[in-house]
Amino acid sequence: MSVLPLVFTSGWASGINAYAVVLLLGLFGATGLSDDVPQTLQSPPVLIVAGVLFLCEAVADKIPYVDSVWDSVHTVVRPAAGAWVGALLAGRSGSLPDVAAGLIGGSTALASHTVKAGTRMAVNTSPEPFSNVVLSLAEDLGVGGVVAFAMFHPEAAAVIAAVLLAGGLLLLVFLVSRIRRFLRRRARRREERRTAIRTP
């Protein structure tokens, strides 16, 4: 069976929460629920590091503006994780070249990360913090649900991930103007503060 659907789904999920993907896949392999998980992801050090970083992300992701800073730092981390997991999965199955799997996992992770980061910037334009918490919980549950589903029904999970990715990209197109207005307002406020400090 081709590993491509699982690579695509894990790439999509890595763009949203790479640590949750590594942790979930590792736990599925370590507990014997799946034979498709590479040994590297099941090792205790990888599971511990992924678990700690998942908890850090769970907190940072729910705080307005901190989530956007966290996302900007993870612009490199999430696609790299998607590529790494994709290559490991391909190496385990042998049905897809490692480089191709890495490219698919990494590019899918980059696309879903762009959706996540852009959506968070739009959400941060609202003054209340509750939307951040709700969105973060929805992302964590979505990633967990889709990755778990992918372990048993990879093709169906890949279709769900593709629909969510396409919907997210479409939503991002509509949010671009709101994000631009927010960035302009923020730049104006910074300039006003600088002017106020310089003025005696």
N, C-alpha and C positions, 0 to 999 in steps of 0.2 A: 504494500500500500504506500502511496506517495506521502511524504511528510510535508508537502507544500501547504496544505490547509492549516496544519499546526504551526508551521513557521509564520504564515501570514497572520494568524490569530495572535500568536505570542508577540509578534512585532507590533501589531495594533495595541495590544495591552501594555507592552513595554513603554510605548510613547505616553501612556497615561500614568502608569506606576510600575516602573521596571523592577523595583524591589519586591513588590507583591508577586510579580510573575515568577521571578527566580525562587522566591520562598514557596509559592504554591507548587510549582513544578518539582522542586526538590522534595517537598513533603509527599507528593504523589509517588515519587520514585522510592523514597526512603521507607515509606509504609507499605510498599508492595502493591499499591493500587494501580500502578501502571508500569509496564516494562519498557515504555518508549522514552523514559527520561534518562539522559546521560548521567554517568556516575559522578561527573564533576559537580553537577547541580545538587547531588544528594549528599555531598561531603559535609560533615558537621561545621567546619569553619565557614563555608559558603552559606549554610543555613543560618548560622548565628549572625554573620555580618548582614545578610539580607533582612533578617528579623529586626535587628537594631535599626537599620536604615529605614525599614518600613515604618517603624514606630516614629522615627524622626519626621518622616514625610507626613504621616498621619496627623501630627501636630502642626507642622509648618503649613500644610495645605489648607488649614481651616482659619488661618489668620490673614485678614486683608492686607495686601501689599507684601507681606512676608511670602505669601504663596507665589506672587509674581517674581520676586527675587529668587526664590527656590527654583521656579520654572526656568528662569534665564540661566542659572547655573547648570540645570539639567538639559539644556539644549544639546549638549554634547553627550552627556551621560546616557540619556534614554535611547537615542539612536544607536549608540555603541553597544548598549546592553541588548537591544533588539537584534543587532547583527551577531553578537556573540552567542546569544541563545539560539538564533536560527542556525548558525554554523554548527553548534553542538548537536542540535536535533538532527541536522542533515548527516553529520558524521556518524551518529548512532544508527540511523536507518539505512544509509547508503543509497537512498533513492533519488537524491538531489545533490549536485556538487556543493561543497561547503561554501565556495565563493558566491555562487548564485543564491544560496540560502541566506548568507550574510547580507547580500545586497537587498534581498526581498525583506528580510526582518528589519534591517536598518532603515530602509526608505519608508516602510510602513510605519515604523516607530516615529520617524521624523514627521510624517504627515499627521499622525494622531497627536503628537506632542505640540505641533503648531496649532491644532484645533484647541487642545487643552489650554495652552498658554494664552491664546487669543481670547478664548471664552473667559478666562480668569481676569484678563485685563478689562473686559467689558463689564464683568460682575463687580469689579472694584470701583467702577464709576458710581455705584449706588452706595449711600452712606452707611447702610446697616450691614452688620457682619453675618447675619443669619444665612444669607444666600451662599456665602462661602462654605459654611458648614454643611448645608444641604447638598451643594454641588460636590463637595469632597466625598461625602458619604455615598452619594450616587455613583461617583467614579470608582470608589473602592469596591462597592458591591457589584457594579457592572463588570469590572476587571475580574474579580473573584468568580462571579457566576459564569462568565464567558470562557475563562481559562479552564475551570472545572468541567464545563460542558464539552470543551474541545478535547479533553482527554478521552472521552467516550464517543463523541460524535464530531470528529474534526471538520468534516465537510460542512455540516449544518452550522457549526460555530464560526467557520470562516465566512459563510454567507452573512451571518448576524454581524460579525466584525466589519465586513465590507459595507453593509447598509449603515451601520453606526458611523463609520468613517466618512462615507459620502454625505450623510445627513449633517455631520459635524462641519465638514468643509463648506457645505451650502449655508449653514447657520453662520459660519465665520464671515462669509461674504456679506451677509446682512449686518453683521456687527462691526464691520470695518469702520464705517462712518462714526459710530458711537465711540470706538476706541480712539480714532483720530481727534475727535472733539475733546475727549478726556485728556489726551496727551498735550493738546494745545493749551487747555486750561491749566494743566499742571506746569507747563513751561512758563506761562504767563505769571502764575503765582510765584514761581521761583525768581523770575526776573523782578517782580514787584518787591520781594523780600530783599534781594540784592540791592535794589535801588534804595530801599528804606534804610538798610545798614550803611550804605555809602553816604546818604544824606545826613549832614550834621543836625 
